[in-house]
Amino acid sequence: MKVYKGFSNYSPVQNAVVTTGTFDGVHVGHRTIIRRLNGIAKKHRGESVLITFHPHPRLVLQKDCDLKLLSTIEERIELLEGLGVDHLIIIPFDESFSKLSSKEFVQKILVEKVGTKRLVIGYDHHFGRNREGTFQHLLEFGPQYGFEVEEIPALEVEEIKVSSTKIRDALSKGFVNKVTSFLERPYCFTGTVVKGNQIGRSIGFPTANLQIKEQYKLIPKEGVYAVNVKLGNIFYNGMLNIGRRPTVDFDNTLTIEVNIFEFNQLIYGEELTLEIIQHVRNEIHFGDVNQLKMQLEQDLEACKKILSFK
């Protein structure tokens, strides 16, 4: 897959089959669109072109927006490449771009910049300034600018019954199995290992403390999770705690700590990617550290049992 940041290095390809959207999370609904995109491109001996935006439009247009996203731009690129897209164009989204009318978006972007011959869109797709553009507009613009339009039928989309909003809501409630089915993979996030206060080590549960670079990345509900941990190209099993450590720490700072099973290396500064496999329990305020340790021993056994069946 060829990746372009804007159009400076992109030249219109022959018989471009195009789709456009934010594709946050690249969930099963998005995959339906992308499969159709690639299928049409193959049928007409063309090349698939996916247009997306970064930053997310809502983060630009709604200044007080607290939207958290399912995927960073790097994760989105990796996921789309895995689905066989030929060309990915990432448009830097800003207020100036947001002011393009639907007709200007079609003429200046889809036609002049991309060279669209066929356009594939999801049901109820909107585009252009104030999301004014609709499927009906595209049907009108298509003959005028020389491209065909195909909309994924409402029935196909509604049968899937998934959206990025639904996935965010499920993560906020700890419904990990539902999220995995919606994404067709475990939910992941990546962080850099930083030095903590080593309380876990003092009670027999050493942890790697993670710092997440992207403030917009959605972190699941606070609690304990069974996880897979990727360090370099090697996977380990682990137990993750997301929370504010109410038993030992009262500054209310959110921490992300993972106990990696059968692992004792110093990895400060390294990046870890966590795959969330199952929510084990919510965060609990214990009376003392001994009670916490007893619970962690139970959590450890629960996580090992869960991961042994994965």
KEKE-3310 file (N, C-alpha, C; in steps of 0.2 Angstrom, whole numbers, plus 5000, padded with zeros to 4 digits):
npx = (5004:5003:5006:5001:5003:4993:4993:5004:5014:5006:5000:4986:4979:4977:4960:4954:4947:4937:4935:4929:4932:4932:4936:4938:4945:4943:4933:4921:4911:4917:4926:4917:4914:4927:4931:4921:4926:4939:4935:4928:4938:4946:4938:4936:4949:4956:4963:4962:4958:4959:4953:4956:4956:4966:4970:4956:4940:4930:4938:4944:4934:4926:4930:4930:4928:4928:4931:4937:4948:4947:4958:4975:4983:4994:4990:4979:4984:4991:4981:4973:4982:4983:4971:4972:4972:4976:4981:4983:4977:4980:4972:4977:4967:4959:4953:4951:4950:4938:4929:4926:4913:4901:4901:4913:4922:4920:4923:4936:4944:4940:4939:4949:4961:4961:4957:4945:4936:4926:4916:4914:4903:4898:4882:4871:4881:4889:4896:4908:4906:4898:4893:4885:4884:4876:4871:4862:4867:4879:4875:4870:4881:4890:4888:4890:4904:4910:4911:4906:4894:4893:4883:4884:4872:4858:4853:4864:4873:4865:4863:4875:4876:4885:4896:4908:4905:4897:4907:4916:4908:4905:4918:4920:4912:4918:4915:4922:4922:4912:4917:4929:4922:4916:4927:4934:4945:4957:4955:4968:4982:4996:5010:5024:5036:5039:5047:5040:5033:5036:5028:5021:5031:5036:5027:5027:5022:5028:5027:5026:5025:5015:5016:5005:5006:4998:4985:4972:4969:4958:4957:4952:4939:4942:4950:4954:4963:4965:4978:4987:5004:5015:5031:5043:5045:5040:5027:5019:5010:5000:4994:4984:4982:4971:4969:4967:4974:4968:4970:4984:4988:4984:4983:4975:4979:4978:4984:4992:4997:5006:5008:5019:5020:5031:5043:5057:5065:5073:5065:5064:5059:5056:5043:5027:5014:4998:4986:4969:4961:4951:4940:4942:4939:4932:4940:4945:4944:4955:4957:4970:4987:4990:4977:4975:4986:4982:4970:4976:4983:4973:4967:4978:4978:4965:4968:4978:4971:4961:4969:4975:4966:4965)
npy = (4994:5011:5026:5042:5058:5070:5078:5080:5070:5062:5055:5054:5038:5025:5022:5024:5018:5023:5027:5036:5043:5043:5031:5026:5015:5005:4995:4981:4985:4995:4987:4980:4989:4992:4979:4978:4989:4985:4974:4979:4987:4976:4970:4979:4981:4991:5002:5003:5016:5024:5038:5047:5056:5067:5078:5070:5076:5081:5084:5095:5104:5105:5113:5111:5097:5081:5069:5053:5042:5026:5022:5027:5037:5030:5017:5015:5016:5004:4994:4996:4994:4980:4976:4976:4988:4998:5012:5025:5040:5053:5066:5081:5088:5103:5119:5127:5117:5111:5120:5118:5116:5103:5101:5107:5099:5087:5091:5097:5088:5074:5073:5081:5080:5066:5059:5051:5037:5028:5028:5022:5021:5021:5017:5031:5041:5057:5072:5086:5104:5107:5094:5093:5086:5072:5055:5057:5069:5065:5056:5065:5073:5063:5059:5072:5074:5063:5050:5035:5029:5020:5014:5006:4995:4999:4989:4979:4987:4989:4976:4972:4981:4990:5003:5016:5023:5015:5005:5013:5016:5003:4999:5009:5003:4991:4980:4969:4957:4960:4971:4965:4957:4967:4973:4963:4958:4959:4974:4987:4996:5006:5010:5019:5013:5019:5025:5020:5021:5009:5001:4989:4980:4979:4971:4959:4959:4965:4979:4986:5002:5012:5025:5034:5041:5048:5059:5058:5045:5031:5025:5010:5006:5008:4996:4978:4968:4954:4952:4952:4955:4964:4965:4972:4959:4949:4940:4941:4934:4943:4954:4967:4983:4997:5012:5022:5018:5017:5012:5014:5026:5043:5054:5053:5051:5044:5028:5016:5000:4985:4969:4958:4941:4929:4937:4947:4958:4974:4987:5001:5015:5007:5002:4995:4985:4982:4970:4969:4956:4951:4958:4958:4962:4976:4992:4992:4998:4994:4990:4989:4986:4972:4966:4970:4963:4950:4950:4953:4941:4932:4938:4936:4922:4921:4928:4920:4908:4913:4917:4905:4898:4905)
npz = (5000:4996:5004:5006:5012:5011:4994:4988:4983:4976:4961:4950:4948:4936:4932:4945:4960:4973:4990:5004:5021:5039:5046:5059:5070:5061:5059:5058:5050:5042:5036:5027:5018:5013:5007:4997:4990:4986:4978:4968:4962:4957:4948:4938:4934:4940:4953:4971:4981:4996:5005:5019:5035:5045:5058:5067:5060:5070:5081:5077:5073:5084:5097:5111:5111:5118:5112:5111:5102:5093:5086:5082:5070:5065:5068:5061:5048:5047:5049:5038:5028:5030:5025:5011:5003:4990:4988:5000:5005:5016:5021:5028:5040:5042:5047:5036:5025:5030:5025:5012:5000:4997:4983:4979:4986:4978:4965:4967:4975:4973:4959:4952:4960:4964:4953:4952:4946:4950:4964:4980:4994:5011:5018:5021:5020:5023:5017:5014:5017:5033:5032:5021:5009:5001:4996:4986:4980:4975:4965:4956:4954:4948:4934:4928:4931:4927:4934:4942:4955:4969:4982:4998:5002:5014:5021:5022:5030:5042:5046:5051:5062:5069:5075:5076:5087:5095:5098:5106:5117:5122:5126:5136:5146:5149:5141:5134:5125:5116:5110:5104:5094:5086:5081:5075:5080:5094:5105:5104:5112:5112:5122:5130:5141:5157:5172:5187:5204:5210:5218:5215:5213:5226:5232:5226:5213:5200:5189:5172:5169:5159:5147:5137:5121:5113:5116:5112:5111:5115:5131:5139:5151:5168:5178:5180:5168:5157:5146:5131:5128:5118:5114:5104:5092:5100:5109:5125:5139:5151:5165:5166:5174:5175:5181:5197:5208:5221:5234:5237:5233:5232:5224:5213:5200:5184:5180:5170:5171:5168:5172:5167:5163:5169:5166:5167:5163:5161:5154:5152:5142:5131:5119:5122:5116:5119:5119:5122:5130:5140:5152:5169:5182:5191:5197:5214:5230:5243:5260:5265:5260:5260:5258:5245:5239:5241:5233:5220:5218:5216:5204:5196:5194:5188:5176:5170:5168:5159:5148:5144:5137:5125)
capx = (5000:5006:5003:5002:5001:4991:4993:5011:5017:5001:4997:4980:4980:4972:4954:4954:4940:4938:4931:4932:4929:4937:4938:4941:4945:4943:4929:4918:4907:4922:4928:4912:4915:4934:4930:4918:4930:4944:4932:4926:4944:4949:4933:4937:4956:4958:4967:4958:4961:4955:4954:4954:4958:4969:4966:4948:4936:4927:4943:4946:4929:4923:4936:4929:4926:4932:4931:4943:4947:4949:4965:4979:4984:4998:4987:4974:4988:4993:4975:4971:4987:4982:4965:4974:4970:4982:4983:4980:4978:4978:4971:4977:4961:4960:4947:4951:4948:4932:4924:4924:4907:4901:4902:4920:4925:4919:4927:4943:4947:4938:4940:4955:4966:4962:4955:4940:4932:4921:4916:4910:4902:4893:4875:4870:4887:4889:4903:4908:4905:4893:4891:4879:4883:4873:4871:4859:4871:4884:4872:4870:4888:4894:4888:4893:4911:4913:4912:4900:4894:4890:4882:4883:4865:4857:4852:4870:4875:4861:4864:4881:4874:4891:4898:4914:4902:4895:4913:4918:4903:4907:4925:4919:4909:4922:4912:4928:4921:4908:4922:4933:4918:4915:4933:4936:4952:4957:4957:4975:4985:5003:5013:5031:5038:5042:5048:5034:5035:5038:5024:5020:5037:5037:5022:5028:5019:5032:5023:5028:5021:5015:5014:5002:5008:4992:4980:4965:4968:4953:4959:4946:4936:4946:4950:4960:4961:4969:4981:4993:5009:5019:5038:5047:5041:5038:5021:5019:5004:5000:4988:4984:4978:4970:4966:4970:4977:4965:4973:4991:4990:4978:4983:4969:4981:4976:4990:4992:5002:5005:5012:5021:5021:5038:5047:5061:5070:5072:5063:5062:5060:5053:5036:5023:5008:4993:4979:4964:4958:4945:4939:4942:4936:4932:4944:4942:4948:4956:4958:4977:4991:4989:4971:4977:4990:4978:4966:4980:4985:4967:4967:4983:4975:4960:4971:4981:4965:4958:4974:4977:4961:4965)
capy = (5000:5017:5031:5049:5064:5076:5076:5082:5065:5058:5056:5050:5032:5023:5019:5024:5016:5027:5028:5041:5043:5043:5024:5026:5008:5000:4990:4976:4989:4998:4981:4978:4994:4991:4973:4980:4994:4981:4969:4983:4988:4971:4968:4984:4982:4997:5002:5005:5022:5026:5044:5048:5063:5067:5075:5068:5082:5083:5087:5102:5109:5106:5115:5108:5090:5076:5063:5048:5038:5019:5021:5032:5037:5024:5010:5015:5014:4997:4990:4997:4990:4973:4974:4976:4994:5000:5019:5028:5047:5056:5073:5085:5091:5110:5123:5129:5111:5110:5125:5116:5114:5096:5101:5108:5092:5082:5093:5098:5083:5067:5073:5084:5078:5059:5055:5046:5034:5024:5030:5018:5025:5018:5020:5037:5045:5064:5075:5093:5109:5105:5087:5094:5082:5066:5051:5060:5074:5061:5054:5071:5075:5058:5060:5078:5074:5057:5044:5031:5029:5014:5015:5000:4995:5000:4982:4976:4990:4988:4969:4972:4985:4992:5009:5018:5026:5009:5002:5017:5015:4996:5000:5012:4999:4985:4974:4968:4952:4964:4975:4961:4955:4972:4975:4957:4958:4963:4981:4987:5002:5006:5015:5019:5011:5024:5022:5021:5021:5002:4998:4983:4976:4978:4966:4953:4960:4971:4981:4991:5008:5014:5032:5034:5048:5051:5060:5056:5037:5029:5020:5006:5007:5007:4989:4973:4965:4949:4955:4950:4960:4963:4969:4970:4954:4944:4941:4938:4935:4948:4956:4975:4987:5003:5015:5027:5015:5020:5009:5016:5033:5047:5060:5053:5051:5038:5024:5010:4996:4979:4964:4953:4935:4926:4942:4951:4962:4981:4989:5008:5018:5003:5002:4989:4985:4978:4967:4968:4950:4951:4962:4953:4965:4984:4994:4991:5002:4989:4993:4989:4983:4965:4964:4971:4958:4944:4950:4952:4934:4929:4941:4933:4915:4922:4930:4914:4904:4916:4917:4898:4896:4910)
capz = (5000:4995:5009:5004:5017:5006:4987:4985:4980:4973:4954:4949:4945:4931:4934:4952:4963:4978:4996:5009:5028:5045:5047:5066:5072:5055:5062:5054:5045:5038:5032:5022:5013:5010:5003:4991:4986:4982:4973:4962:4958:4954:4943:4933:4933:4943:4959:4976:4984:5002:5007:5026:5037:5051:5064:5066:5059:5076:5085:5074:5072:5090:5101:5117:5110:5122:5108:5111:5096:5093:5082:5081:5063:5063:5069:5055:5042:5048:5048:5031:5023:5030:5021:5004:5000:4986:4990:5006:5005:5022:5020:5034:5041:5046:5046:5029:5022:5032:5022:5005:4999:4994:4976:4979:4988:4973:4960:4968:4978:4970:4952:4950:4964:4964:4947:4953:4941:4953:4971:4984:5000:5015:5019:5025:5021:5021:5016:5012:5023:5037:5030:5017:5004:5002:4991:4980:4977:4971:4959:4952:4952:4944:4926:4927:4932:4924:4938:4944:4962:4972:4990:5002:5004:5021:5024:5024:5036:5048:5048:5055:5068:5073:5073:5081:5093:5099:5101:5111:5123:5125:5130:5142:5150:5150:5137:5129:5120:5111:5106:5099:5089:5082:5077:5072:5083:5101:5105:5106:5112:5113:5126:5132:5148:5161:5179:5192:5211:5211:5224:5213:5214:5233:5235:5222:5206:5197:5183:5168:5169:5152:5145:5130:5118:5109:5121:5110:5111:5120:5136:5141:5158:5174:5181:5178:5162:5154:5140:5127:5128:5112:5115:5098:5089:5104:5113:5132:5143:5156:5168:5166:5178:5173:5187:5200:5213:5227:5240:5239:5230:5233:5219:5208:5193:5180:5179:5166:5173:5166:5175:5162:5166:5168:5163:5172:5160:5162:5148:5152:5136:5126:5118:5123:5113:5123:5116:5128:5129:5144:5158:5175:5188:5191:5202:5221:5236:5248:5267:5266:5254:5261:5255:5238:5237:5240:5227:5214:5217:5213:5198:5192:5192:5183:5169:5167:5165:5153:5142:5142:5132:5119)
cpx = (5004:5003:5005:4999:4999:4992:4999:5014:5012:5000:4991:4982:4975:4966:4954:4947:4941:4933:4934:4928:4934:4940:4941:4940:4945:4939:4925:4914:4911:4925:4924:4913:4922:4934:4927:4922:4936:4941:4930:4932:4947:4944:4935:4944:4958:4962:4962:4962:4956:4957:4952:4957:4961:4972:4959:4945:4933:4932:4945:4940:4925:4928:4936:4928:4931:4932:4938:4942:4950:4956:4969:4980:4989:4995:4982:4978:4989:4987:4973:4976:4985:4976:4966:4972:4977:4985:4979:4982:4976:4978:4972:4971:4961:4953:4946:4948:4940:4927:4923:4917:4907:4903:4910:4924:4925:4924:4934:4947:4946:4940:4947:4961:4967:4961:4950:4936:4925:4921:4911:4910:4897:4887:4875:4877:4886:4896:4902:4906:4898:4889:4885:4878:4880:4874:4868:4863:4876:4881:4871:4876:4892:4894:4891:4901:4914:4915:4906:4900:4890:4889:4881:4876:4864:4856:4859:4873:4872:4861:4870:4880:4880:4893:4904:4911:4900:4901:4916:4914:4904:4913:4924:4916:4912:4919:4917:4926:4917:4913:4926:4929:4917:4921:4936:4944:4952:4958:4964:4977:4992:5006:5021:5032:5041:5042:5042:5037:5037:5035:5023:5025:5038:5032:5022:5024:5022:5028:5028:5023:5021:5012:5011:5003:5002:4986:4973:4964:4963:4957:4953:4945:4942:4945:4955:4958:4967:4971:4986:4998:5014:5025:5042:5042:5039:5032:5022:5012:5005:4994:4989:4980:4977:4966:4969:4973:4974:4968:4980:4992:4983:4978:4978:4972:4980:4983:4988:4998:5001:5010:5013:5023:5028:5043:5051:5066:5068:5071:5061:5064:5057:5046:5033:5017:5003:4987:4975:4960:4951:4946:4939:4938:4936:4938:4941:4947:4948:4958:4966:4980:4990:4983:4972:4981:4986:4973:4970:4982:4979:4966:4972:4981:4970:4963:4974:4976:4962:4963:4976:4972:4961:4971)
cpy = (5006:5022:5038:5054:5070:5073:5078:5077:5060:5060:5052:5044:5030:5020:5018:5023:5018:5027:5033:5041:5043:5036:5023:5019:5003:4994:4986:4980:4992:4993:4979:4983:4993:4984:4974:4985:4990:4976:4973:4985:4982:4969:4973:4985:4989:4997:5005:5011:5024:5033:5045:5055:5062:5075:5073:5075:5085:5086:5094:5107:5110:5107:5111:5100:5086:5070:5059:5043:5031:5018:5027:5032:5031:5018:5010:5013:5007:4993:4991:4993:4982:4971:4975:4982:4996:5007:5022:5035:5050:5063:5077:5090:5098:5114:5126:5123:5110:5115:5123:5113:5107:5096:5103:5102:5087:5084:5094:5092:5076:5067:5075:5081:5070:5056:5050:5043:5030:5026:5025:5021:5020:5021:5026:5041:5052:5067:5082:5097:5107:5099:5088:5089:5075:5061:5053:5065:5070:5058:5059:5073:5070:5059:5067:5078:5067:5051:5041:5030:5023:5015:5008:5000:4996:4994:4979:4980:4989:4981:4968:4976:4986:4999:5011:5020:5020:5005:5006:5016:5008:4996:5003:5008:4992:4979:4972:4963:4956:4968:4971:4958:4961:4974:4969:4956:4961:4970:4982:4995:5001:5012:5014:5017:5016:5021:5024:5021:5014:4999:4991:4978:4974:4972:4960:4954:4966:4972:4986:4996:5011:5022:5032:5041:5051:5052:5059:5049:5035:5023:5016:5008:5005:5000:4985:4969:4959:4952:4951:4956:4959:4968:4967:4965:4948:4945:4938:4938:4940:4950:4964:4978:4994:5007:5020:5025:5018:5018:5012:5023:5037:5054:5059:5053:5044:5034:5018:5006:4989:4974:4958:4946:4932:4931:4946:4956:4970:4984:4996:5011:5013:5004:4995:4990:4980:4976:4966:4962:4950:4955:4957:4956:4973:4985:4994:4995:4997:4993:4993:4986:4975:4963:4965:4965:4951:4944:4950:4945:4930:4932:4937:4926:4916:4924:4924:4909:4906:4915:4910:4895:4900:4907)
cpz = (5000:5000:5007:5010:5013:4999:4984:4981:4976:4966:4953:4945:4940:4934:4942:4955:4970:4984:5000:5016:5033:5046:5054:5068:5067:5057:5056:5048:5040:5033:5026:5016:5009:5005:4997:4987:4982:4977:4967:4958:4954:4948:4937:4931:4935:4949:4965:4979:4990:5004:5015:5028:5044:5052:5062:5065:5066:5081:5083:5074:5079:5095:5108:5117:5114:5119:5109:5105:5097:5090:5081:5073:5061:5063:5063:5049:5042:5046:5041:5026:5024:5026:5013:5000:4996:4987:4995:5006:5012:5021:5027:5035:5045:5044:5039:5024:5023:5028:5015:5005:4997:4987:4975:4981:4982:4967:4961:4971:4974:4963:4950:4953:4963:4958:4948:4947:4944:4961:4975:4991:5004:5016:5023:5025:5019:5021:5014:5018:5026:5035:5026:5011:5005:4996:4985:4976:4973:4965:4954:4949:4947:4937:4924:4927:4930:4929:4940:4952:4964:4980:4993:5004:5012:5024:5026:5030:5042:5050:5053:5062:5072:5070:5078:5087:5098:5102:5107:5118:5126:5129:5136:5148:5152:5146:5131:5124:5115:5107:5101:5093:5084:5078:5073:5074:5090:5100:5107:5108:5114:5118:5127:5139:5151:5168:5183:5199:5214:5217:5222:5215:5222:5236:5230:5215:5203:5190:5179:5167:5162:5152:5138:5127:5116:5114:5119:5109:5116:5124:5139:5149:5163:5177:5179:5172:5160:5148:5137:5127:5122:5114:5109:5094:5093:5108:5120:5134:5149:5159:5169:5171:5176:5178:5191:5207:5220:5234:5242:5236:5230:5229:5213:5201:5190:5179:5174:5167:5171:5169:5170:5165:5164:5164:5168:5169:5162:5155:5147:5145:5130:5125:5118:5119:5117:5119:5122:5126:5133:5150:5164:5180:5187:5197:5209:5225:5241:5255:5268:5260:5254:5257:5247:5235:5236:5234:5220:5213:5214:5206:5193:5189:5187:5176:5166:5164:5159:5147:5140:5137:5126:5114)
residu = (MET:LYS:VAL:TYR:LYS:GLY:PHE:SER:ASN:TYR:SER:PRO:VAL:GLN:ASN:ALA:VAL:VAL:THR:THR:GLY:THR:PHE:ASP:GLY:VAL:HIS:VAL:GLY:HIS:ARG:THR:ILE:ILE:ARG:ARG:LEU:ASN:GLY:ILE:ALA:LYS:LYS:HIS:ARG:GLY:GLU:SER:VAL:LEU:ILE:THR:PHE:HIS:PRO:HIS:PRO:ARG:LEU:VAL:LEU:GLN:LYS:ASP:CYS:ASP:LEU:LYS:LEU:LEU:SER:THR:ILE:GLU:GLU:ARG:ILE:GLU:LEU:LEU:GLU:GLY:LEU:GLY:VAL:ASP:HIS:LEU:ILE:ILE:ILE:PRO:PHE:ASP:GLU:SER:PHE:SER:LYS:LEU:SER:SER:LYS:GLU:PHE:VAL:GLN:LYS:ILE:LEU:VAL:GLU:LYS:VAL:GLY:THR:LYS:ARG:LEU:VAL:ILE:GLY:TYR:ASP:HIS:HIS:PHE:GLY:ARG:ASN:ARG:GLU:GLY:THR:PHE:GLN:HIS:LEU:LEU:GLU:PHE:GLY:PRO:GLN:TYR:GLY:PHE:GLU:VAL:GLU:GLU:ILE:PRO:ALA:LEU:GLU:VAL:GLU:GLU:ILE:LYS:VAL:SER:SER:THR:LYS:ILE:ARG:ASP:ALA:LEU:SER:LYS:GLY:PHE:VAL:ASN:LYS:VAL:THR:SER:PHE:LEU:GLU:ARG:PRO:TYR:CYS:PHE:THR:GLY:THR:VAL:VAL:LYS:GLY:ASN:GLN:ILE:GLY:ARG:SER:ILE:GLY:PHE:PRO:THR:ALA:ASN:LEU:GLN:ILE:LYS:GLU:GLN:TYR:LYS:LEU:ILE:PRO:LYS:GLU:GLY:VAL:TYR:ALA:VAL:ASN:VAL:LYS:LEU:GLY:ASN:ILE:PHE:TYR:ASN:GLY:MET:LEU:ASN:ILE:GLY:ARG:ARG:PRO:THR:VAL:ASP:PHE:ASP:ASN:THR:LEU:THR:ILE:GLU:VAL:ASN:ILE:PHE:GLU:PHE:ASN:GLN:LEU:ILE:TYR:GLY:GLU:GLU:LEU:THR:LEU:GLU:ILE:ILE:GLN:HIS:VAL:ARG:ASN:GLU:ILE:HIS:PHE:GLY:ASP:VAL:ASN:GLN:LEU:LYS:MET:GLN:LEU:GLU:GLN:ASP:LEU:GLU:ALA:CYS:LYS:LYS:ILE:LEU:SER:PHE:LYS)
# end
